[in-house]
C-alpha cells in the first residue's frame, strides 16, 4: 500500500488524467503531494510558461479534487528550467519521503521533445522510487464526438475531449 504519493502535474491535457489516476491508486490513509514546476522560457530572461496565478489555479484545482475524495493533499509550485524539471521532481519526492511518483503521459514529439521535454524518461532514470505513468488522455475527433453524441441520444452527457 502506498502511504505517500508525489503527483507531478503539468499544464497539459494529461494533468486531469494523472489526478484521476492518483485518486484511483490512493487509499484514505494515503497522503498526496502535488508538485507543479513552472518552467522558465528558453531565452525568456526569467519569464515562465505560466503566470504564478495560472500555476496556483492548476495546483488548487488538483488539490480540490483530491481533497473532495477524502485524501490528505498538499501542494507546492516550483520554478525550473526545462532541463531541471526531472531533478526537481526527484528531489521533492526524496525530500518528502514519497513511496512513489505519478506522472502524466503527455506525449511530445519532434522539436519539443528534443528541447528538454523527455521528463518522464529522466525521472525514471534518476529516481530509485517506483514511477507510475498515468494513461494518455483519450482524444476524440469532432466527427467521432458527433457520432457518440448521436448514439447516446438522451442517455447521458458526452463531453468534448481535446484533440
N, C-alpha and C positions, 0 to 999 in steps of 0.2 A: 504494500500500500504506500502510495506517495503522500508524504506529510507536507512537503514544501515544493511548490512548482513555480519556476520562473517563466512567465509568459512574456516573450519578447515580441512586441507589437509594432508593426509599421503602418503607414497610412494607405497601403494598397488594399485592394478588394479582398485580400486573403486575411485581413485583420479580424473581421467578424467571424469568419470560419474558425480561426485559431482560438477566439474567445469561446465559441460553442464547443470546440474540441476539448478545451481545458475544462469546461464545466462538466463534460461527459466523463473525463478522467478523474475528477476530484470527488472526494467524499466530503461529508460535513466537517470532518476533522482536518481537512487539507487547508493549508494556508497558500494563497496565491499572491505573488508579487508580479505586478505588471510593469514592464520596462519599455519605455519608448525612447529611442535615440533620434533626436532631431539632427539630421546631417547638415554639415556645412556645405554650401555650394562650392563646387570646384572653381577656383578663381573668383569667388564671390566676396572676397575681402570681409569675412566674418558674417556674411548673410547665411541664413539657414533655409532649408527647403520649406519650412512652415514657420509661421509666427509662433511665439510662445503660447498665445491664446489657442491657436489651432492644435498645438500639441497637447495642451491642457484638456481641450474638449475630447480629443481622441482617448486620452487616459481616463477622463471622468466617465465617458460612455462605457468603456470596458469595465471599470470598477463598479458602476451601477448595475450592469448585467450580472457580474459575478456575485455581488452582494445580494441582489434580488433572489438569487438561488440559495441564499443562506451561507455562502462561502465567506471566509475571512480573507479580505483582499486589501492590499496596499499597493501603492504605485509610485513610480519615480520617472521623471523626464530628465534625460541627459543630452548633451550635445557631443558630437564627434564627427570626424571626417569619415568618408566612405571606407577608408582603409582601416579605421579603428573600431568600426561597429561591432565586429565579431569579438574583438578583445574586450570591449566594454560589456558585452553580454556575458562572456565567460567570467570576467572579474566580478560582475554583480552576482552571478549565480554562486560563485565560490564565497564571496564575502557575506552573502545572505544564508549560506549553508543550504542551498536548494538540493532537492533529491533528483530533479530532472528539469530540463529546459524544453519549452514548447515554442516552436517557430511556425509561422505561416508558410504557405507554399507558393509565394509569388514567383512566377516563372518569367524571368527576364531573359531576353535574347540579344544577340548582336552587340552593339557598342555599349549598351547599358550594363551588360554582363561583364564585358571586358574592363569597363571603367569601375572596378572595385565593387561589383554587385554580387559576388559569389559568397554572400554572408553565410548561408546555410552550410556550405561545404567547409568554410573556415571555422565555424563554431564546432562542427562535428570533429574536425581535426584537433582543435585546441582544447576541447573540454574532455574531462575524464567522466563526466556525468552522461546519463542517457539523454539523447537529443531526439525529441519526438516532433515529427513534421506533420502539421495538420493537413488534411487533404486539400487539394486545389479547389478553389471556388468553382461551382458549376457555372458554365457560360451557356447562355441560351441566345440564339439569334432571334431577331424580331419576327421572322416568319415562323420559327418554332414556337415562340411565345404566343403568337396569334392562334396557331393550331391548338396549343394546350388550353388557351382560354376558351376557344370554341368547344373543345371536347369537354371541358369542365362545366360549361354552361353555368348554372347557378349552384353547382355542388360545393363550391368554395372558392376562396380567392386564389389567384395566381399572381404572384408578384413578379415585377420586372427585375431580372438579374443583369448585371453589367456585362457588356461584351466588348 
